[in-house]
Amino acid sequence: MSDHDRVTRVLTRSDLEAVLDPAACLRALREGFRTAGEASVPGQRVRTDLPFPGTATALIPGLLPGVDAYTVKVNAKFPGARPALRGVICLHSGTDGELLALLDSATVTAWRTGLAAALGTGLLAPAGYEVLGVVGAGAQAEPTLRGLAGGRPFRDLVVHDTDPGRAAAFAARHGGRVLGSARAVAQAADVVLLATWSRTPLLALADTRPGQHLTSLGTDEPGKRELAADLLDAALLVVDDRELAATAGALSAPGPVRTAADATLTDVLRGTHPGRTSARQRTVYAPVGLPWQDLALAWHAFRDAERRDLGTTVDLLG
C-alpha cells in the first residue's frame, strides 16, 4: 500500500461550507431520488437508546448507482446540547474499502436534509404561494431556505422557535418576522416548514386550512411528532421511504393514524404519482432521511476538496 493510499481527508464544518454548492447538491439529490431503489444493497437506519440524555444512530451503507464509494454515518443526538447532532461520516472506496474522507456529519446532515426538504416543498407547495412559515429555526431550516431561494420566491417569512433569541436572529437574517406559536405561523403562512425535536404534535387539522403545504422534518425517529393524526389523515402524505415512515417516521406514532403514505418523493419525481392535484388540497412531506443522501453530498464535497486541496489529510494507519 502506498503512502497516498493511506491518506484520509478530514473535512470540518468550515471546509464543507466552502465546497458545498446548493445548486449542485440539489441536482445530486434530485437524481438520487429518481434512481432510488436501484442500489443492490438497501440502506439501513440503526438507532439505540443510551444511558445518557440522547440516542445513537447509524446510517449504513450510503450507495448510489455510478458512484464507486459508500458512506457510513454515526451520529450522537442529544436534544439539550448545542449542536444537538454530532458525529462523523466515513466515505470509503468501493474498490478496496480505503477510508477516503471523514466529514462532519452535522453539516452534511443539515444540508442534505434541508435541501431535500426544499426539493419536496417545491414539488408539493401551492402555485404562487406568498408566505413561508418556519417552526424551528435551527440547522436544518437554513439550507431549506437556501434551496427554496432558487425556486419560486415567497413574499413574506414568519418564524417561531422555542428559543426567542434564535427565532429573532433567524428572522433578521432572512428578512422575516417572529410569531409567538406554531399555530400562529400556520395561520399566517401558505407553506410551513417544521424542523423541531417535538414529541407532541405542534399542529392539528384545525390549525391549518385547505391548500396549505407542510414539510415536517422532525419526525425522524420513533417518539418524535410534529403533526397530529387528524392532519396526516386529511392530507396528501408524501414520504421519502414508505417502510421508514411506518417504523420510524410520521406514521410510527401510536394511536388512530393512517397506516400508509400516498406516495414517495421518487413517485412524484418519476411522474408515477401526480403530487398535488388541486388548489384546496392539503399536502405534507414528511421524510426520515436516507443513507444515500449522505453519499450524494459527501462524494460531491470530497471530490471538490480533493481538487482544491481543502481540509486536512491524515494517515490513520501510520
Steps between C-alpha positions, in 0.01 A plus 500: 500500500644837400509803729241669278260207546517544877407869507155594629364850440329656803235760415372725779188715497688798354661278234160363402338841484779605264441212255128425519298679234120510545418471131738207445376325815138544393581344163668206671206448735244526221688239297537282809125501559439416133726193523397400855475124537752416229783429746555127549527533879228695684600763752426446868435728797612370839398686815546422866421668830790579731545524879556869432260779391526414132491231232752342265420462130682340208408513131663229292586465215450811288503380139420656164509355148819605321689605815786265590488587868272466802435679828453396861357770727510490880316770695442594861165676549478691828204744479621714791844561349610763249545372240252223573644269234868410486680227316699396199441367151755248375542501122652173382625388161285231344811340350698411809330666796758779525377771738496791258360764734356579841234772483316691770160331500310793654577717197433233238179391676369857525575569134360177358191512724433868436556485125295181462227682695524788254466252213190338650350835596550639153326202341196504731448864602202692360575697186596860565510470879593826672571433869748243630484398864786344697448318830840416643774740387789258538763344276263336251290811434795694361582273202128452431460874445818496293353228280161671470669825398587344166136416423174685544552819704284575803393845613511465878662281764361427847700316765445332836750325724495397866815711531381859435854622438563239235167581333585872498846438355362271229228751408756781485731302271219422256285810519214335688299561816456299819167355614413357840397144419495226238125557466556869424750404232251258341228766504726747318685278253415319179792259543630388840838341568533322836846395622478432873566238769134494603345183646149643506315625190551869430223530241165324460251510213309790659819710501533480121289591199430342162777549246788522746818299469699382804848348504576315823869427559489418871338155480817308425489247786232329711336725757550829316180666374431835337164445328189351659333184368193682367718729290698208356173320426356797310807587293668357193798344680830463314806340664852407396464130590176318578645243740700756697199729524308213662774381735683820597328797340168680482294179495678330791311684776244298699133582469247544219737600225491389137709194425651592162628801311345604170829521312875537525694795366644257246146428375436872451833564326452203267144607422344178629305711751367846408571664835270792575186480287295797620544847644305405817686179572708487818840342436766373740857395429637302796843347430715295737833529318677235292862377497553571130437871564813505717701349215360746245636799691811333645615389154446849359686660792788253491567538128493879519722501809748271324507730199553810717715326763274608785478340841767308688656169395593239758645149491281306744706186437832668569 
